[in-house]
Amino acid sequence: MKDGLLDSVVLDRAPPAQKDDRLLAIIAGIKSSAPEITLKEIAARLEAMREPMPQGRAKWATSSVAYLRAGAAGRNAGRRHRRS
């Protein structure tokens, strides 16, 4: 930078990371295909799919599934559906 070898933009802050909704989509798909499924069964199915938790662990806890589902419900609660 000082000698003109590096652009000052290099030191700017990186933009915030995008949230990955892939797990939410997988859980929603599991729930829609079997509406009576329990959180424990969803966790077992995610483990069978070898889908890691957001923290990287292979073993899913029912509370983690519940947390993700609650977050998805909260995000969708503010959305309004347009009628055509």
C-alpha positions as CSV (number, residue, x, y, z in Angstrom):
1,M,0.0,0.0,0.0
2,K,2.6,2.5,1.1
3,D,4.8,1.8,-2.0
4,G,1.8,1.4,-4.3
5,L,2.1,-2.3,-4.5
6,L,-1.2,-3.1,-2.9
7,D,-4.5,-1.5,-3.4
8,S,-6.1,0.0,-0.2
9,V,-9.3,-1.9,-1.0
10,V,-7.6,-5.1,0.2
11,L,-7.9,-3.9,3.8
12,D,-11.6,-3.0,3.6
13,R,-14.0,-5.1,5.6
14,A,-15.4,-8.2,4.0
15,P,-19.2,-8.3,3.4
16,P,-21.2,-10.3,5.9
17,A,-21.6,-14.0,5.1
18,Q,-24.9,-15.1,3.6
19,K,-27.0,-17.4,5.7
20,D,-27.3,-20.9,4.4
21,D,-30.9,-22.0,4.3
22,R,-30.1,-25.5,2.9
23,L,-30.7,-27.2,6.2
24,L,-34.0,-25.4,6.7
25,A,-35.1,-26.6,3.2
26,I,-34.1,-30.2,4.0
27,I,-36.0,-30.1,7.3
28,A,-39.0,-28.5,5.7
29,G,-38.9,-31.2,3.0
30,I,-38.8,-34.0,5.6
31,K,-41.6,-32.5,7.5
32,S,-43.8,-31.9,4.4
33,S,-43.3,-35.5,3.3
34,A,-44.3,-36.9,6.7
35,P,-46.3,-34.3,8.6
36,E,-46.7,-36.5,11.7
37,I,-42.9,-37.0,12.0
38,T,-41.3,-36.2,15.4
39,L,-38.2,-34.1,16.1
40,K,-36.4,-37.2,17.1
41,E,-37.2,-38.9,13.8
42,I,-36.2,-35.8,11.8
43,A,-32.8,-35.8,13.7
44,A,-32.4,-39.6,12.9
45,R,-33.2,-38.9,9.3
46,L,-30.6,-36.1,9.1
47,E,-28.0,-38.4,10.6
48,A,-28.9,-41.1,8.1
49,M,-28.4,-38.6,5.3
50,R,-25.0,-37.8,6.9
51,E,-26.1,-34.1,7.1
52,P,-23.9,-32.4,9.7
53,M,-25.2,-29.9,12.2
54,P,-24.3,-26.2,11.6
55,Q,-21.5,-26.7,14.2
56,G,-20.1,-29.6,12.2
57,R,-21.1,-32.5,14.5
58,A,-22.6,-35.6,13.0
59,K,-25.0,-36.4,15.8
60,W,-28.2,-34.3,15.8
61,A,-30.1,-33.3,19.0
62,T,-33.8,-32.8,18.9
63,S,-33.4,-29.4,20.4
64,S,-31.2,-28.4,17.4
65,V,-33.9,-29.5,15.0
66,A,-36.5,-27.6,17.0
67,Y,-34.3,-24.5,17.0
68,L,-33.9,-24.5,13.3
69,R,-37.6,-25.1,12.7
70,A,-38.5,-22.2,15.1
71,G,-36.1,-20.0,13.2
72,A,-37.6,-20.9,9.9
73,A,-41.1,-20.3,11.2
74,G,-40.1,-16.9,12.6
75,R,-38.6,-15.9,9.2
76,N,-41.7,-16.9,7.3
77,A,-44.1,-15.3,9.8
78,G,-43.2,-11.8,8.5
79,R,-43.7,-12.7,4.9
80,R,-46.9,-11.9,3.1
81,H,-48.2,-14.1,0.4
82,R,-49.3,-12.3,-2.8
83,R,-52.5,-13.4,-4.4
84,S,-52.7,-13.4,-8.2
